[in-house]
């Protein structure tokens, strides 16, 4: 993707968007197989949020829990995390995610790995960011085939956390607090709202009546991404680091 003469990858753009959401001093937790959120957390700590804590499952340098996932989930249940990141084979217009099955649950066309702790994390982490590395009508659907993690719990259920934003290679979406529906907040450079809608399986309204263009990564952000951040990410996700970052800036 080229914007105003600057070339950046989709992964760099998505990581930068996530990074900008993190405020200094917040606690960021990243689960397994989540290199883009991991990159975002490291970028935030290397730039505008140096006093933030970033925990990345699968990294010995960014994982302080001596008792592994047991201690991690207890921390989540105590409300210690400001951010966590989830994805799904399907995401619907309410922000529900499906990690269980495509088609009928008893006889699915695709059996998925399941939700692990995602249901609890979606409830207990203060701000959950949903992310997808693709954006198609098959992944963004009117209604998921199975609700692994619900964005809309019954009123009687305790839920201190919930959905913050949704980030894809095309756009950023947010949830309307009144309707519960996802709405379009911004479209990434090089795309149009019409293209985003054509790749979405439900109707998208503009959030508060307007749609912005996503701000591209700055030169300073790209220098960090392709320098110190890349080195840290390569220790956790070497294959991702090989393909996700553009050439180092001088």
N, C-alpha and C positions, 0 to 999 in steps of 0.2 A: 504494500500500500504506500502510495506517495502522496504527501500533503505539503504544499508550499515548498517543494524542492527537497523535503526531508523524507527519506525512506525508513520505514519501520515495519516490523512484523506484526501480525495479528496478535501473537502471544505477548509481545511488548506492549501493544495498545491495551489489551485486556488487563494485564498486570498493572499498568500505570493507572488505569481507571480505578481498580480496586485499591491500590496504594493510597490514592488521594482521599479515599473515604476514611482512612485510619487516622485518628487524632493522637497527638503525643500523649503517652501515658496509658493508652489502651492496651488490653491484652488480646492478642490474636492467636487463635488456635487453628492449625491446619491438619486435616486428616490425611489418610493414605492416598496415594496416586492423585495428588492435587498440585502439580508443579506450577501452574499459573498463580493460584493463591499464595503458594510458598514464595514465589518470586516477588509478589506484591508485598508480602509482609517484610521480607528482607529489604526491599527497596524503601519502604516507609521508614524502617529503622535506620537505614543508611542516609536518609535525607531529612524529612520534616518531623519524624517521630522517634528521636533517638532514645527516649525514655520508655518506649513501649516494650512489652515482652512479646516475643514471637515464639510459639511452640510448634514444631513441625514433626509429625509422626514419621518415623523412618530415618530420622537424622540424629546421630549421637551428639552433635554440637548444638542442636536446637530443640532438644527433648530433655527436660529436666526431671521427668517423672521416673523415679527408681523402680516403681511398681508397675510400670507400663500402662496399659489401657485402663486398668482398674483404678489407679490413682487419677488418671485423666478424666474418666467419667464422673468420679466423685467431685472433682473440681468443677466440672460443668454443671452438675446438679446443685452445687452451692452457689452458682451464678458468678463464677470467677471470670468467665470469658466474655469479652465484648463482641468478638467476631468469630464466626465459624463459617465454613463454606460447604455447600451441598450441591449435588447435581442429580440428574435422573435420566432414565431412558425416555421418559415423557415428563413434561411440565404442562399443567393446564392453566386456563385463564385465571384461576383462583390462586395459583402458586402452589398447588399440591404437586408432589413429585411421586413418580413410580419407579421403584427399583426392584420390583418383584416379578411381573409377568406382562407380556404383551398378548392381548387377546383374553379369552376366558381363563380365569385363574386355574380351573381344574384341568383344562386341556389347552394350555397356551401355545401360541405359535412360537414364542420365545420365552424361555425360563431365565430370569435374571438372577443375580447373586443375592439379592435381598438387601435390607436396609441397615443391618448392623445396629449402630446406635443412633441413626439419623432421626428417628421419631422423637426421642428424648431431646437430642441436641437442637432440633428445630423449635422446640418449646422453651428450652432453658437458656440458650445463648441469647444475649441481649439483641444482637443484630446478625441475622443470617443472610449471607449473600449466596444466591443461586447462580451458578455459572454453567454454560454449555460451550463446547468447542465447535458445535454446529448449530445452525438455526434453520429448521425446515418445518414443513407442515406435519411431518411425522413425529417430530420431537416436541413441538409446541402445539398442543391439541386442545380442543374444547373441553374434554373431560378425560382424565387419565383412566386407563383400564383397571388400575388398582392403586389405591391410596396408600403408599408406604409412609409418607410423612404429610400431615395435614397442615395447611396454612390457615384453616378456619376452624378452630376447636369450638365445642359447645361453650356457652357463657359460663357454665359452672366449673369449667376446667381451669386450673391455675396455669397461667402461661405468662411469665415475665418477659419472654423474648419473642422473636418472630422474624418475618421476612423484612429485609432492608431494601435490597435492590436485586435485579436480575441482569446479568451481563452475558452477552453473546458476541460472536464475531461481527454482528451487524448493528447492534443497538444496546441501549440501556432501558430497562423497564422498571416501573415501580408499581406498588399496589395501591389502588384507591381505597382509602380507609372507610368510605361509605358503602361502595358497591362491592368491595372485595376483589374487583377485577384488576388484572394487570393492564397498565397503560404505558404508552411510549413516552419516555422522558427525553432521550436524545438518540440521534442516528449518527453512526460513525462516518468520518470523512470518506467520500467516494460512493456513498449509498444514499438512497432517498427513502422517505417514509413509505412510498408506494412499494418499493422493493422489499422492505421489511414486512409490510402487510401481506405481500404475495407469498412470503415464506413462513407465514404464521397461520395456524389452523383455527384461529378465532379472531373476532373483530377487535382491533386495537384503536382506542381513542387516544388523543393527545392528553398528557397529564396537565391538568389545569388549563386546558385549551391551547397549549402551545408545545412545540417540539424544537429542541435545540440541536445543534451539531456538537457532537462529542469533541472535546478539546484533545488534540493529538499530543503525543509525548513531546516534551520540550527537549532541547539539546542537552540540558543538564541531566534530565531524567534518563535520556538515552546513554549518556556517558557513564552514569552509575550502573545502568542495566547491563551494559556491555563490558563493564570493568569489574568492580568489586562484587556486584550482585551476581553476575554470571559465574564468577569463581566459586561463590558459596553454593549456588544452585547446582553446579556441576558435581559437587561432592555428594549431593543427594540424588539428583536426576541427571546423570551424565548424558544419556541419549537425548533427553529434552534440551539440555544446554547446547548440544551440538547443532540443533536445527532451529531453535526458537529465537535466537538472538542474531541481530544484524552485525555487520562488520564494526569493529571497535573504532570509536571516533578519536581523532587526534586532539 
